[in-house]
């Protein structure tokens, strides 16, 4: 029997953005998740927020945000298909 949902939906459901992003960014805990320096722009103040309940990240300086897939696309500078393939290999 085939698993339900697309591969990208299954990745988003199985990967905790907080745990994943913390492998690449030094995060400090907050009430709703964590904050840290956004790796996607030059900033000297924490602007990257990770919401554990919503399982998403957001840059308060306005550079981006989204799911674990969006983070990986920005981190690796790759397209959606490549990001999904790489993440699928990482979590399998």
N, C-alpha and C positions, 0 to 999 in steps of 0.2 A: 504494500500500500504506500502511495506517495504521501510525503509530508505536506501539510497544508501551507499555503502562502508561497509567495515568490522567495527566491533565495535571499534577496535584499531584506524582505520582511522577516525572514527567519534569523538573519544576522542581527538585525535591530532588536529582535525579541530576546536573543540569547547573549548579547554582549552588553555589559554594564558600561555605559559611557564613562562614568566616574573612574572605574578601575582601569579602563583602557587608556583614557587620556592621562591618568596619573603615571603611566609608564613612560610618557614623553614630556610631561610638564610637571614641575614641582607645584603641587596644590596644597592649599591650607583649608582645613575643614570650616564649613559655615553651617548655619541651621538648615539650609536647604540643599547642601551639597558641598561645593568647594570653589575656591577662586585661586587664580595664579596669573602670572605674566602670560599674555597671549603670544604664542610663538610665531604668529603670522604678521606681526608688525613691530616696529620699534616703539616700545613703551617702557616706562619706568615704574608704572603703578599697575597693580593687578587689575586686569580688565577682562580676563577670561573667567566666565562663570560656568560651572557644571551643576546642573539640576538633577539630583539623583532620583527624585520622584518622577519627573517627566522624561528621564533618560535622554537628555539633550545637553548641548553646550552652546554658549553664546558669548560673543565678544562685545562688551559694553562700549567699546570704542568704535563699533560699527563695521568691523571688517568681515564678520561672518557668523555662522552658527548652524546648528542642526544636529543630525544624528552621528553615530559613530562612522558611518560611511562618508558623510560630509567632512568630518575631521580628517579621515584618512586620505580623501581626495586632496585636501589642502596640504596635509603633511607631506605626502608623496608627490604632489603636483601631477596627479594622474586623472584620468577620466573615470566616470562612474563604473563602467564595465570592469576596468582594471582594478579599481578599489574593491568591488564586490568579489572578484576572483581572488584577490590577495587576502582579503578578510576571511573568506570561506576556507582558504587553506590554513589560515592561522587558527581558526576556531574548530576545525574538524579534528 
